[in-house]
Amino acid sequence: MKKKQSIVSSDQGNESQTTHEGTLDAINKRIVALLQEDGRRSYVSIGKEIGLSEAAVRLRVQKMLDDGVMQIVAVTNPMEMGFRRQAMVGITVDGDIEYVAQKLKDIRQIDYIIITAGRFDILAEVFAEDDESMLELVNRQIRKIDGIDRTELFTYMRLESQRYDWGVR
């Protein structure tokens, strides 16, 4: 298990960033919340709001990025990027679920993979340019993986809401 380390500097607010596994201090939580509102917000602006220097904010953000706490990315509308089909694939596995999940990671058209409890062992969100591409993806790539017993495709008709500002706890 990776041990969390704190960045220590003479700048105020850097003494305690992460406590135990998965727990952020109040300052880092505030930084994350501000970046969820606007991922392009400057470190100077964040620092002014929370009472830290730009350098302290930059160090904290870099540490959270390095530790995998968060990512800062451009979120696109798949339809506008030429991907006319999106779906959730429910996958039932006969065998090693983690092996199948690892194999699914190699498929570029899968943007996230979740190991679940319940009706399906794995849920994978997929995207494709059109129906033919979706068929090729599911039939010739996903279903060919050893250990996959059954798949069920839930094709998205319309994306009603997608939020990234759900905050921190």
N, C-alpha and C positions, 0 to 999 in steps of 0.2 A: 504494500500500500504506500502510495506517495505521501511523504510528510510535507505538510504546508509550512512554509517559512515566511517570516515577516521581513519586509524591507525596513531597514532602520537607517534613518538619516537625521540630520539636525533640523530638518524642516518639520514643523508641527504637524501632527496628525498621521505620521508614518509609523508610529510605534506598534499599533495593533491593526492589522488588516484582515486576517482570517484567524478565527479561533480554532474550533475543532473542525474536522472534515465537513465541508459543505456549509459552514457558517461564516457569513461575512460580518464585519463590524458595521456599525451604523453609518460611518462615512462612505464605505464602499457600497452599501445598499443605496445610499442617496446618489452616488455617482452612476450606478446602474440605472436607477429610476430616471435620472436626467437624460442619460443616453438612450433610454427606451423612448422617451418623448421625441428626441432629435439626435440621431446617431452622428450628425455632422457638427454638433455643438462643440465649440472650442474649449480646450482645457482651461484657458484663461477665464472664460465665462463660467464654467463649472466651478473653478476655484473661487471666484468672487462670491458665488452663491453659497458655497459651503464653508468658506473661510480658510482655504488652502492656497498655496502658490500653484502656478501652472506646472512647475516641475514635480511637485508632490502629486498632483492629479495625474500627470503623465506616467509617473512611476507606478501608481496604484492601478491605473488602467492597464499598463503593460503587464503587470503581475497577474491581474485577473485574466488577461488574454493568454498568457503563458500557462496558467494553471487550468485553462479550459472552463473557467467560470462563465465566460461570455465570448461572443464573437461580434464584431462590428462588420456588417455586410450590407450590400445594396439588395433590398428585397424587391423583386420584380413581379410584374403581373405576367404569369406564364402565357396567357392568351396573346398579349402584346409582343411576346418574344417568339411567337410562331408555334407554340405548343398548344394545339387546339383540343387536346384530350388530356385529362387528368383523372386519376382513379386511385382508390384505396384497394389494395389486394389483400384479402384475408387468406392466409396460408396455413394449412394443416400439415404438420410434419410427422413422418413416421421415422423416428430415430432421434438423432442429436440436433436439437433446436439451435444451439449455438453454432454448430457447423454450418447449418443452412443460413443463418443470419450473416456469418462471415462471408459466405459465397455471394449472398445478395449485395454486399457492400461493393463488389466488383462491377456491378451493373450501373452504369453512369446515369441511366434514366430513373433511378430510384433516389429520391431526395431524403427520405428518412425511413428507418426500420425500427420497429418496436416489438420486443418480445412481450407477449401478453399472457394472461391467464383467462380462460374462458373458451368460447367456441373456436377461436383461432389461436394458433401458437405464435404467429407472427402477423403483424400488419405492416405493409410497405406502401408508401405513397409513390406513385409513378406518374410520369408525364411522357407524352408522345406528340408528334406533329399532327397525326391524323389516325383514323381507325385502323388503317393497314399497318402503320408503325406500332400501334398499341397491340394488335394481334401478334405481330412479329416479336415484340418484347415479351409478352406473356407466354406465348406458345413455344417460342424457340430459345428463349433465354431463361425465364423464371422457372417454367415447368420442367426444364431439362436438368435442374439441379437435383443431385442424388439426395433422397430423403424427403422430397416434397411429395406428399400424398394427394393433396387436393388444393385447388385455389378457387377463390370466389372474387369476382371483380365488381367493385362498386364505382361505377363511372360517375364523375361529377357532372351534373347538369348546369349548375351555376354556383359560383362562390358568393355566398351571401355576406360573409364577414370573416375577416382574418385580422387578428389583433396581435400586436407585439408590445403593448404598453400595459401588460397585466401586472407590472410592479414586482416588488420583492417582499419577502416576509422575514 
